Amino acid sequence: MLPRPLLAAAALSLSATTLSAQTLPDGYYVQGFLGYNQLQDTNLSGTIGGAPQSVFGDFDGGYGIGIAVGREIPQWSNSNIGTRIELELSYRNNDVERLDFTGNGAGNEVNTSGDISSTSLFANVLFDFKQKGAFTPFVGFGLGAQRTSYDLIYGPGVTIRDSDTSFAAQAIAGVSYDINSNTALTLDARYARAFDVSSSRVNSDFINTGTVEDDLDNFSLNLGVRFKF
């Protein structure tokens, strides 16, 4: 079986090719991107069995993939700054490296496994700082929703395995390079946060012992291609 990053890259290429082959009105664009993603350390906290508890987590570097459709808004642009709006669908995944369940003895639980993945839908606003050359720096922000899936397990079968949908926001900064009038390469960094993401904690007897939650932060570096129409 192909590694998941290769499958993700194949899916991105197929999606971008399919959309670029369709006819969109002038001024629109479609963009696909793929990159490195780092889920920041988590501190899932809540009340379990009547007592406050926390689950600290460290995660390996993972990957992210996304596709966006947007257009420049002439009414919000001028000769120096172009303003774009876009709708972005993205996916991120990170495997767990270490878990520490407070109230469970000394830290660093043994036999930990699993991952946290997320699917996000953002409405982005971006500002292009127009230059005379082929390079165009840009910054932006996005608001939307994130569907987070926990699949964490340690030891004899204690799990945090659940999904939750929450409000999310992101900041974006990057640069594009025009290959020609219709195609540009992009490099960007994104910092995304999903707020109050919760999950059930289940013990080895398959009993739900409580709910823990935290804000989840993802930092990603991405390479992409933008096709203009």
C-alpha positions in Angstrom: 0.0 0.0 0.0 1.2 3.5 -0.8 2.2 5.8 2.1 -0.5 8.2 3.1 1.4 11.3 1.9 1.7 9.8 -1.6 -2.0 9.0 -1.6 -2.7 12.5 -0.5 -0.5 14.0 -3.2 -2.2 11.9 -5.8 -5.6 13.0 -4.6 -4.5 16.6 -4.7 -3.2 16.3 -8.3 -6.4 14.7 -9.4 -8.6 17.3 -7.8 -6.6 20.2 -9.2 -6.6 18.7 -12.7 -10.3 18.1 -12.6 -11.2 21.6 -11.5 -8.8 23.3 -13.9 -10.3 21.3 -16.7 -13.7 22.8 -16.0 -14.8 26.2 -17.3 -14.9 28.9 -14.6 -15.8 32.6 -15.1 -12.9 35.0 -15.7 -11.1 36.2 -12.6 -11.5 32.9 -10.7 -8.7 30.6 -9.8 -8.2 27.1 -8.3 -5.3 26.2 -6.1 -4.0 23.0 -4.6 -1.3 22.7 -1.9 0.6 20.0 0.0 3.0 20.3 2.8 4.5 19.6 6.3 2.2 20.0 9.3 3.1 20.1 13.0 0.3 19.7 15.5 1.4 21.6 18.6 1.5 20.0 22.0 -1.9 19.4 23.5 -3.2 19.6 27.0 -6.7 18.0 27.0 -8.3 18.7 30.3 -11.6 18.1 32.0 -13.2 16.5 35.0 -13.0 12.7 35.1 -14.5 10.7 37.9 -15.2 13.9 39.8 -11.6 15.1 39.7 -9.8 17.4 37.3 -7.6 15.5 34.9 -5.3 16.3 31.9 -3.9 14.4 29.0 -0.7 15.9 27.7 0.3 14.9 24.1 3.4 15.4 21.8 3.0 14.6 18.1 5.3 13.7 15.2 5.5 15.9 12.2 2.7 15.1 9.7 1.3 16.3 6.5 -1.5 18.6 5.2 -3.3 18.8 1.9 -5.8 21.3 0.6 -7.6 22.8 -2.3 -9.2 26.3 -2.7 -11.4 28.1 -5.2 -11.3 31.9 -5.2 -11.2 35.2 -7.1 -9.8 38.7 -6.9 -12.3 41.4 -5.9 -11.6 44.5 -8.1 -13.7 46.8 -5.9 -11.4 45.9 -2.9 -8.1 46.2 -4.9 -5.8 48.9 -6.3 -2.5 49.1 -8.2 -0.5 48.2 -5.1 -2.7 45.7 -3.2 -5.0 43.0 -4.6 -7.7 41.5 -2.5 -8.8 37.9 -3.0 -11.5 35.8 -1.3 -11.5 32.0 -1.4 -13.1 28.9 -0.1 -10.6 26.3 1.2 -11.0 22.6 2.0 -8.0 21.1 3.8 -6.9 18.0 5.7 -4.1 17.5 8.3 -2.8 14.4 10.1 -0.2 13.8 12.8 0.8 10.6 14.6 1.2 10.7 18.4 4.7 10.6 19.8 4.0 10.7 23.6 1.1 10.8 26.0 1.0 11.6 29.7 -2.3 11.0 31.5 -2.2 12.9 34.9 -3.7 10.9 37.7 -2.2 7.7 36.2 1.1 7.6 38.0 4.5 8.7 36.5 4.3 10.4 33.2 5.0 9.1 29.6 2.6 6.2 29.2 3.9 3.1 27.5 2.6 1.5 24.3 1.0 4.7 23.0 -0.3 4.8 19.4 -2.8 6.6 17.2 -3.2 10.0 15.6 -5.2 13.2 15.4 -6.6 14.2 12.0 -8.7 17.2 11.0 -10.8 18.3 8.0 -11.3 22.1 7.8 -13.5 24.4 5.7 -12.3 28.0 5.7 -13.5 31.2 4.1 -10.2 33.2 3.5 -9.5 36.8 2.7 -6.0 37.4 1.2 -4.0 40.5 0.3 -1.5 40.5 -2.5 1.3 43.1 -2.4 1.9 43.6 -6.1 5.4 43.8 -7.4 6.9 44.5 -10.8 8.5 41.1 -11.1 7.2 37.6 -10.9 7.1 37.3 -7.1 4.1 38.5 -5.2 4.1 38.4 -1.3 0.7 37.8 0.3 -0.9 37.6 3.8 -4.4 36.7 4.9 -6.7 35.1 7.4 -9.6 32.6 7.4 -12.6 31.7 9.5 -14.5 28.5 9.4 -15.1 25.1 11.0 -12.9 22.1 11.7 -13.9 18.4 12.1 -11.3 16.8 14.4 -11.0 13.1 14.8 -9.1 11.7 17.9 -7.7 8.1 17.7 -5.4 7.9 20.7 -4.7 4.7 22.8 -2.2 3.6 25.4 -1.4 0.6 27.6 -4.2 -1.8 28.2 -6.8 -0.1 26.1 -7.5 3.4 27.5 -8.6 5.5 24.6 -9.5 9.0 23.5 -11.4 8.1 20.3 -14.0 10.6 19.2 -14.8 13.3 16.7 -15.9 16.9 17.2 -16.7 19.9 15.1 -15.7 23.4 16.3 -15.1 26.9 15.2 -11.6 27.5 13.6 -9.5 30.4 12.4 -6.1 30.7 10.6 -3.5 33.2 9.6 -1.6 32.9 6.3 1.6 34.4 4.9 3.4 33.4 1.7 4.7 34.3 -1.7 3.7 33.3 -5.2 5.8 33.1 -8.4 4.1 33.6 -11.8 5.2 31.0 -14.3 3.0 32.6 -16.9 -0.2 34.7 -16.9 -2.4 31.7 -15.9 -0.2 29.6 -13.6 1.7 30.4 -10.3 3.7 28.4 -7.8 3.0 29.3 -4.2 4.9 28.8 -0.9 3.1 29.7 2.3 3.0 29.2 6.1 -0.3 28.7 8.0 -1.2 28.8 11.6 -4.6 27.4 12.4 -6.5 27.0 15.6 -9.6 25.0 16.4 -11.3 26.1 19.6 -12.7 23.9 22.4 -12.3 20.6 20.7 -13.6 17.9 23.0 -13.5 14.1 23.2 -14.6 11.3 25.4 -12.0 9.3 27.4 -12.8 5.5 27.6 -11.0 3.2 30.1 -9.9 -0.4 29.5 -13.4 -1.7 30.5 -14.9 0.4 27.6 -16.6 2.8 30.1 -16.8 6.5 29.3 -15.0 8.1 32.2 -15.4 11.7 31.2 -14.8 14.4 28.6 -11.5 16.3 27.9 -11.0 19.3 25.6 -8.4 21.8 24.4 -7.7 24.3 21.6 -5.8 22.5 18.8 -3.0 24.5 17.0 -1.5 23.4 13.7 1.5 25.0 12.0 2.1 24.1 8.3 4.5 24.9 5.5 3.0 24.3 2.0 3.9 24.2 -1.6 1.1 24.8 -4.1 0.0 25.5 -7.7 -2.6 28.2 -8.6 -4.4 28.1 -11.9 -6.1 31.3 -13.0 -9.0 31.6 -15.4 
